[in-house]
Amino acid sequence: MKSFLRNISEIQSFLMLWFTQMISGLGSAMTGYALVIWSYTQQGSALATALLMVCSYAPYVICSIFAGALSDRWDKKKTMLGCDAMAALCTVGVLVLLKTGLLRIWHLYLVNAVSGLMNTVQQPASEVATTMLLPPKFYQKVGGLRYFSSSLQSILTPILATAVMGFRGLDAVITIDLGSFAIAFTVLLFFIPIPRMETEGKKENVLKSAAEGIRWLRDHAGIFHLILFLAAINLVASMYNAAFPAMMLSKPEAGAQTMGIVSGVIGATTLFGSILASFLEAPKSRVRAIWGCLMLSMCTENFFLAFGNNVTIWCFGAFLGWIGIPWMNANQDAINRLNIPVEMQGRVFAARNSFQFFTIPVGYFLGGLLVDQVFEPFLASRSGDSLFVRCFGSGKGSGAACLFAVLWLMGIGVCLLFRGDRQIWKLEE
């Protein structure tokens, strides 16, 4: 007990930051979930809905490499507060447009782009702040704890967003989001001291600083190749995310409630996995742990989404697909924090974000485009006794199911391709 209390005391500031940011993240996730339902209801298009995430991630990918350099120079606490405040103002704008009956989907594209830009600067500052608030012995356990919050959000988001939206409307969901922001903002402002770094306040050329982050990755091929592996996984995952609501909200045997159930199972599974990740000892091979978890995920969930036809099968696939992801993330986080010098982390994390996440907006766009323009028309043109109709069904949503079969094969191929990458395995040394 004394050891437990001592550990809590050592990471008290981090725990306050983690908990309040989790509350704020839940509010933001509820708004995002509700807006996906609203936009698909308005447009009936997988591409139009996927463009919401494209607009969020495009600024993030394009500007990340420069934002990290700025993050290393700026005060971490002020950076986080300023970015959160600007994102909250965007949410207020959505609420005003909604209440006046003027909200259109292009407004959401613009708001998501601004919010994504703010997240571009806030995220590397938050990463470095976490490193500065934690002793190294907690890196792996905190990696699992941070994913615990993400898992809890995944569980509660569809339940709370659907319930609040059903009883009180979209404006109530947005109001809750703003309230959760106020809590997190106040705690960070008054109760969490974040140490300053020597690099803060230095007037260094932004391009030069960004180049240093890229140069560090170039000189450390193992980390860089691991990033490329995860970028390929993100391409598959973002195409999955684009197709998921299109199938769930369209198939006769699915619907918004089924989508909420499967999303809730994903959240519960990652919650359980994150608890395990927080208590498990470091593996003998972190690289093998990362690869094994991703291979399990790629081999299972997309297969069951493609060929399943009821919520039980889809939930079983969700469990297999997500149970290992928190353990994978905890080990990836530990590898990064143990290998990248703290004074370089803002720049390197920002460069990492550009390389690792550039495939996400591409994947969302491709996923939505392929569902609307390729797979849905293709399935619609098949006769009732066609092999494709027997495998994936007929009517709207069957094309998205067919895309999941393609993603299943793509995911396995990516894992097998990077299994033989010697640079990644050198990280074991």
C-alpha positions as CSV (number, residue, x, y, z in Angstrom):
1,M,0.0,0.0,0.0
2,K,2.8,2.4,0.8
3,S,4.4,1.7,-2.5
4,F,1.1,2.3,-4.3
5,L,0.6,5.6,-2.5
6,R,4.1,6.6,-3.3
7,N,3.6,5.9,-7.0
8,I,0.4,7.9,-7.0
9,S,2.1,10.8,-5.4
10,E,4.9,10.7,-8.0
11,I,2.4,11.0,-10.9
12,Q,-0.3,13.1,-9.2
13,S,-0.1,15.9,-11.7
14,F,-0.2,13.6,-14.7
15,L,-3.3,11.8,-13.2
16,M,-5.1,15.1,-12.9
17,L,-4.2,16.0,-16.5
18,W,-5.2,12.6,-17.8
19,F,-8.5,12.5,-16.0
20,T,-9.7,15.9,-17.0
21,Q,-8.5,15.5,-20.6
22,M,-10.4,12.2,-20.6
23,I,-13.6,14.0,-19.6
24,S,-13.1,16.7,-22.2
25,G,-12.2,14.0,-24.8
26,L,-15.5,12.2,-24.1
27,G,-17.5,15.4,-24.7
28,S,-15.7,16.0,-28.0
29,A,-16.1,12.3,-29.0
30,M,-19.9,12.6,-28.3
31,T,-20.1,15.6,-30.6
32,G,-18.1,13.9,-33.3
33,Y,-20.3,10.8,-33.2
34,A,-23.5,12.7,-33.2
35,L,-22.3,14.8,-36.2
36,V,-21.5,11.7,-38.2
37,I,-25.1,10.4,-37.7
38,W,-26.4,13.9,-38.5
39,S,-24.3,14.2,-41.7
40,Y,-25.1,10.7,-43.0
41,T,-28.8,11.4,-42.3
42,Q,-28.6,14.6,-44.3
43,Q,-26.5,13.4,-47.2
44,G,-26.7,9.6,-47.3
45,S,-23.2,9.5,-48.7
46,A,-20.2,7.6,-47.2
47,L,-17.8,10.1,-49.0
48,A,-19.6,13.2,-47.6
49,T,-19.3,11.8,-44.1
50,A,-15.7,10.6,-44.5
51,L,-14.7,14.1,-45.6
52,L,-15.4,15.2,-42.1
53,M,-12.4,13.3,-40.9
54,V,-10.4,14.2,-44.0
55,C,-10.8,17.9,-43.1
56,S,-9.7,17.1,-39.5
57,Y,-6.6,15.1,-40.4
58,A,-5.4,17.0,-43.5
59,P,-4.2,20.1,-41.6
60,Y,-2.8,17.8,-38.9
61,V,-0.6,16.0,-41.4
62,I,0.4,19.0,-43.5
63,C,1.4,21.3,-40.6
64,S,2.5,18.8,-38.0
65,I,6.2,18.9,-39.0
66,F,6.3,22.7,-38.3
67,A,4.0,22.6,-35.3
68,G,6.4,20.3,-33.4
69,A,9.2,22.8,-33.9
70,L,7.0,25.5,-32.5
71,S,5.9,23.3,-29.7
72,D,9.5,22.8,-28.5
73,R,9.9,26.6,-28.4
74,W,6.6,27.5,-26.8
75,D,5.4,27.1,-23.3
76,K,3.7,23.7,-23.2
77,K,0.9,24.8,-20.8
78,K,0.0,28.0,-22.7
79,T,0.1,26.1,-26.0
80,M,-2.4,23.4,-24.7
81,L,-4.7,26.0,-23.2
82,G,-4.7,28.2,-26.3
83,C,-5.4,25.4,-28.7
84,D,-8.2,23.9,-26.6
85,A,-9.8,27.3,-26.3
86,M,-9.8,27.8,-30.1
87,A,-11.3,24.4,-30.6
88,A,-14.0,25.2,-28.1
89,L,-14.8,28.4,-30.0
90,C,-15.3,26.3,-33.1
91,T,-17.8,24.1,-31.2
92,V,-19.6,27.2,-30.0
93,G,-19.9,28.2,-33.7
94,V,-21.5,24.9,-34.6
95,L,-24.0,25.3,-31.7
96,V,-25.0,28.8,-32.9
97,L,-25.5,27.6,-36.5
98,L,-27.5,24.7,-35.3
99,K,-29.8,26.7,-33.1
100,T,-30.4,29.2,-35.9
101,G,-31.2,26.5,-38.4
102,L,-28.3,27.5,-40.6
103,L,-26.0,24.5,-40.0
104,R,-24.7,22.9,-43.3
105,I,-22.2,20.1,-43.8
106,W,-19.7,22.5,-45.3
107,H,-19.7,24.4,-42.0
108,L,-18.6,21.2,-40.4
109,Y,-15.8,20.7,-42.9
110,L,-14.5,24.2,-42.0
111,V,-14.8,23.7,-38.3
112,N,-13.1,20.3,-38.4
113,A,-10.2,21.8,-40.4
114,V,-9.7,24.6,-37.8
115,S,-10.0,22.0,-34.9
116,G,-7.5,19.7,-36.7
117,L,-5.0,22.6,-37.0
118,M,-5.3,23.3,-33.3
119,N,-4.8,19.6,-32.5
120,T,-1.7,19.8,-34.7
121,V,0.0,22.1,-32.3
122,Q,-1.6,20.8,-29.1
123,Q,-0.7,17.1,-29.6
124,P,3.1,17.3,-29.6
125,A,2.9,19.8,-26.6
126,S,0.8,17.3,-24.7
127,E,3.2,14.4,-25.6
128,V,6.2,16.3,-24.2
129,A,4.2,17.5,-21.2
130,T,3.4,13.9,-20.4
131,T,7.1,12.9,-20.6
132,M,8.1,15.8,-18.3
133,L,5.4,14.9,-15.7
134,L,6.4,11.2,-15.6
135,P,9.5,9.3,-14.3
136,P,10.7,6.8,-17.0
137,K,9.6,3.8,-15.0
138,F,5.9,4.7,-15.6
139,Y,6.1,5.0,-19.4
140,Q,4.7,1.6,-20.3
141,K,2.0,1.6,-17.6
142,V,0.9,5.1,-18.4
143,G,0.7,4.1,-22.1
144,G,-1.9,1.6,-21.1
145,L,-3.6,4.1,-18.8
146,R,-3.9,6.6,-21.6
147,Y,-5.4,4.0,-23.8
148,F,-7.8,3.2,-21.0
149,S,-9.3,6.6,-21.3
150,S,-9.6,6.2,-25.1
151,S,-11.4,2.8,-24.5
152,L,-13.7,4.3,-21.9
153,Q,-14.6,7.0,-24.4
154,S,-15.3,4.4,-27.0
155,I,-17.7,2.6,-24.7
156,L,-19.6,5.7,-23.4
157,T,-19.6,7.8,-26.6
158,P,-22.2,5.8,-28.6
159,I,-24.3,5.2,-25.6
160,L,-24.4,8.7,-24.3
161,A,-24.4,10.5,-27.7
162,T,-27.3,8.3,-28.9
163,A,-29.3,8.8,-25.7
164,V,-28.7,12.5,-25.4
165,M,-29.3,13.1,-29.1
166,G,-32.5,11.0,-29.0
167,F,-34.0,12.8,-25.9
168,R,-32.6,16.3,-26.1
169,G,-31.2,16.7,-29.7
170,L,-27.8,17.5,-31.2
171,D,-27.6,20.8,-29.4
172,A,-27.6,19.1,-26.0
173,V,-24.7,16.9,-27.0
174,I,-22.7,20.0,-28.0
175,T,-23.6,21.7,-24.7
176,I,-22.2,18.8,-22.8
177,D,-19.0,18.9,-24.9
178,L,-18.5,22.6,-23.9
179,G,-19.1,21.8,-20.2
180,S,-16.5,19.1,-20.2
181,F,-14.0,21.5,-21.9
182,A,-14.6,24.1,-19.2
183,I,-13.6,21.5,-16.5
184,A,-10.4,20.4,-18.3
185,F,-9.4,24.0,-19.1
186,T,-9.9,25.2,-15.5
187,V,-7.9,22.3,-14.0
188,L,-5.0,22.7,-16.4
189,L,-4.9,26.4,-15.9
190,F,-4.9,26.5,-12.1
191,F,-3.8,23.1,-10.8
192,I,-1.3,21.4,-13.1
193,P,2.3,22.8,-13.1
194,I,4.2,21.8,-16.2
195,P,8.0,22.3,-16.0
196,R,9.6,24.5,-18.5
197,M,12.3,23.2,-20.9
198,E,15.6,24.9,-21.9
199,T,14.4,25.0,-25.5
200,E,11.4,27.1,-24.7
201,G,11.6,30.8,-25.7
202,K,14.6,30.2,-28.1
203,K,14.2,32.0,-31.4
204,E,15.2,29.2,-33.7
205,N,14.3,29.0,-37.4
206,V,11.2,26.9,-37.7
207,L,12.3,25.2,-40.9
208,K,15.6,24.3,-39.3
209,S,13.9,22.9,-36.3
210,A,11.5,20.8,-38.4
211,A,14.5,19.6,-40.4
212,E,16.1,18.4,-37.2
213,G,13.1,16.2,-36.4
214,I,13.3,14.6,-39.9
215,R,17.0,14.2,-39.7
216,W,16.7,12.4,-36.4
217,L,14.3,9.9,-38.0
218,R,16.6,9.5,-41.0
219,D,19.5,8.6,-38.6
220,H,17.4,6.2,-36.6
221,A,16.0,3.8,-39.3
222,G,14.4,1.4,-36.8
223,I,12.0,4.1,-35.5
224,F,11.4,5.4,-39.0
225,H,10.5,2.0,-40.5
226,L,8.2,1.3,-37.5
227,I,6.4,4.6,-38.3
228,L,6.0,3.5,-42.0
229,F,4.6,0.2,-40.8
230,L,2.0,2.0,-38.7
231,A,1.3,4.4,-41.6
232,A,0.3,1.4,-43.8
233,I,-1.9,0.1,-41.0
234,N,-3.5,3.5,-40.6
235,L,-4.4,3.5,-44.3
236,V,-6.3,0.2,-43.8
237,A,-7.8,1.4,-40.5
238,S,-9.1,4.7,-41.9
239,M,-10.7,3.0,-44.9
240,Y,-12.4,0.8,-42.3
241,N,-13.6,3.8,-40.4
242,A,-15.0,5.4,-43.6
243,A,-16.9,2.2,-44.5
244,F,-18.1,1.3,-41.0
245,P,-21.0,3.9,-40.6
246,A,-21.9,3.4,-44.3
247,M,-22.6,-0.3,-43.7
248,M,-24.0,0.0,-40.2
249,L,-26.5,2.8,-41.0
250,S,-27.6,1.2,-44.3
251,K,-28.0,-2.6,-43.9
252,P,-31.5,-3.7,-42.9
253,E,-30.1,-6.0,-40.2
254,A,-28.0,-3.1,-38.7
255,G,-28.9,0.5,-38.0
256,A,-27.9,3.2,-35.6
257,Q,-28.6,1.0,-32.5
258,T,-26.5,-1.8,-33.9
259,M,-23.7,0.6,-34.8
260,G,-23.8,1.8,-31.2
261,I,-23.7,-1.8,-29.8
262,V,-20.7,-2.7,-31.9
263,S,-18.9,0.6,-31.1
264,G,-19.6,-0.1,-27.4
265,V,-18.1,-3.6,-27.7
266,I,-15.0,-2.1,-29.3
267,G,-14.8,0.3,-26.4
268,A,-15.3,-2.4,-23.8
269,T,-12.7,-4.6,-25.4
270,T,-10.1,-1.8,-25.6
271,L,-10.9,-0.9,-22.0
272,F,-10.2,-4.5,-20.9
273,G,-7.1,-4.6,-23.0
274,S,-5.8,-1.3,-21.6
275,I,-6.2,-2.6,-18.1
276,L,-4.1,-5.6,-19.0
277,A,-1.5,-3.4,-20.6
278,S,-1.3,-1.3,-17.5
279,F,-0.4,-4.3,-15.3
280,L,1.6,-6.5,-17.6
281,E,5.4,-6.5,-17.4
282,A,7.5,-5.3,-20.3
283,P,7.7,-8.1,-22.9
284,K,11.0,-9.6,-24.0
285,S,10.4,-8.3,-27.5
286,R,8.4,-5.1,-27.8
287,V,8.6,-5.3,-31.6
288,R,7.2,-8.8,-31.6
289,A,4.4,-7.6,-29.3
290,I,3.5,-4.8,-31.7
291,W,3.5,-7.0,-34.8
292,G,1.6,-9.8,-33.2
293,C,-1.2,-7.5,-31.9
294,L,-1.6,-5.9,-35.3
295,M,-1.6,-9.2,-37.2
296,L,-4.4,-10.5,-34.9
297,S,-6.4,-7.4,-35.5
298,M,-5.9,-7.4,-39.3
299,C,-6.8,-11.2,-39.5
300,T,-10.1,-10.9,-37.7
301,E,-12.3,-7.9,-37.5
302,N,-12.6,-7.0,-41.2
303,F,-13.3,-10.6,-42.0
304,F,-16.3,-10.8,-39.6
305,L,-17.6,-7.4,-40.8
306,A,-17.4,-8.6,-44.4
307,F,-19.0,-12.0,-44.1
308,G,-21.1,-11.6,-40.9
309,N,-24.8,-10.8,-41.1
310,N,-25.8,-10.1,-37.5
311,V,-24.7,-8.1,-34.5
312,T,-23.3,-11.1,-32.6
313,I,-20.8,-12.0,-35.3
314,W,-19.8,-8.3,-35.7
315,C,-19.3,-8.0,-32.0
316,F,-17.2,-11.1,-31.8
317,G,-15.0,-9.7,-34.6
318,A,-14.7,-6.4,-32.8
319,F,-13.5,-8.2,-29.7
320,L,-10.7,-10.1,-31.6
321,G,-9.8,-7.0,-33.6
322,W,-9.3,-4.7,-30.7
323,I,-8.2,-6.8,-27.7
324,G,-4.5,-6.4,-28.5
325,I,-4.4,-2.8,-29.7
326,P,-3.8,-1.2,-26.2
327,W,-0.9,-3.6,-25.6
328,M,0.5,-2.6,-29.1
329,N,0.1,1.1,-28.3
330,A,1.7,0.8,-24.9
331,N,4.8,-0.8,-26.4
332,Q,5.0,1.6,-29.3
333,D,4.8,4.5,-26.8
334,A,7.5,3.0,-24.6
335,I,9.8,2.5,-27.6
336,N,9.4,6.1,-28.7
337,R,9.9,7.6,-25.2
338,L,12.9,5.5,-24.4
339,N,14.7,6.1,-27.7
340,I,13.9,9.8,-28.5
341,P,15.7,12.4,-26.3
342,V,13.2,14.5,-24.4
343,E,14.5,17.8,-25.8
344,M,13.9,16.5,-29.3
345,Q,10.5,14.8,-28.7
346,G,8.4,17.8,-29.9
347,R,10.1,17.9,-33.2
348,V,10.4,14.2,-33.7
349,F,6.8,13.5,-32.6
350,A,5.7,16.1,-35.1
351,A,7.7,14.6,-37.9
352,R,6.4,11.2,-36.8
353,N,2.8,12.5,-37.1
354,S,3.4,13.7,-40.6
355,F,4.8,10.3,-41.8
356,Q,2.6,8.0,-39.7
357,F,-0.8,9.8,-40.1
358,F,-0.7,11.2,-43.6
359,T,-2.4,8.0,-44.8
360,I,-5.4,8.6,-42.6
361,P,-7.1,11.4,-44.7
362,V,-6.1,9.4,-47.8
363,G,-7.8,6.3,-46.3
364,Y,-10.9,8.2,-45.3
365,F,-11.2,9.7,-48.8
366,L,-10.5,6.4,-50.6
367,G,-12.9,4.5,-48.3
368,G,-15.8,6.8,-48.9
369,L,-15.1,7.1,-52.6
370,L,-14.8,3.3,-53.0
371,V,-18.0,2.6,-51.1
372,D,-20.1,5.2,-53.1
373,Q,-18.5,4.9,-56.5
374,V,-17.2,1.4,-56.8
375,F,-18.5,-1.3,-54.4
376,E,-22.1,-0.1,-54.0
377,P,-22.7,0.2,-57.7
378,F,-20.9,-3.1,-58.3
379,L,-23.1,-5.0,-55.8
380,A,-26.2,-3.3,-57.1
381,S,-25.5,-4.6,-60.6
382,R,-25.2,-8.2,-59.4
383,S,-28.0,-10.7,-59.8
384,G,-29.6,-12.4,-56.7
385,D,-27.8,-15.7,-57.3
386,S,-24.4,-14.0,-57.6
387,L,-21.5,-15.2,-55.4
388,F,-21.0,-11.6,-54.3
389,V,-24.6,-11.2,-53.2
390,R,-24.5,-14.5,-51.4
391,C,-21.4,-13.4,-49.5
392,F,-22.2,-9.7,-48.8
393,G,-25.9,-9.3,-49.2
394,S,-27.9,-7.0,-51.5
395,G,-29.1,-3.4,-51.2
396,K,-27.3,-0.4,-49.7
397,G,-24.5,-1.4,-47.3
398,S,-23.5,-4.5,-49.2
399,G,-20.8,-2.6,-51.0
400,A,-19.2,-1.5,-47.8
401,A,-19.3,-5.1,-46.6
402,C,-17.4,-6.1,-49.8
403,L,-14.8,-3.4,-49.1
404,F,-14.2,-4.9,-45.7
405,A,-13.2,-8.2,-47.4
406,V,-10.6,-6.3,-49.5
407,L,-9.4,-4.6,-46.3
408,W,-9.0,-7.9,-44.6
409,L,-6.6,-9.1,-47.3
410,M,-4.8,-5.7,-47.4
411,G,-4.2,-5.7,-43.6
412,I,-2.7,-9.2,-43.6
413,G,-0.5,-8.3,-46.6
414,V,0.8,-5.2,-44.8
415,C,1.7,-7.2,-41.6
416,L,3.5,-9.9,-43.7
417,L,5.4,-7.3,-45.7
418,F,6.9,-5.5,-42.6
419,R,7.5,-8.8,-40.8
420,G,10.7,-9.1,-42.7
421,D,11.9,-5.5,-42.1
422,R,15.4,-5.8,-40.4
423,Q,15.6,-2.2,-39.4
424,I,12.5,-2.6,-37.2
425,W,13.9,-5.7,-35.5
426,K,17.1,-3.9,-34.8
427,L,15.2,-1.9,-32.2
428,E,15.4,-5.1,-30.0
429,E,19.1,-4.4,-29.7
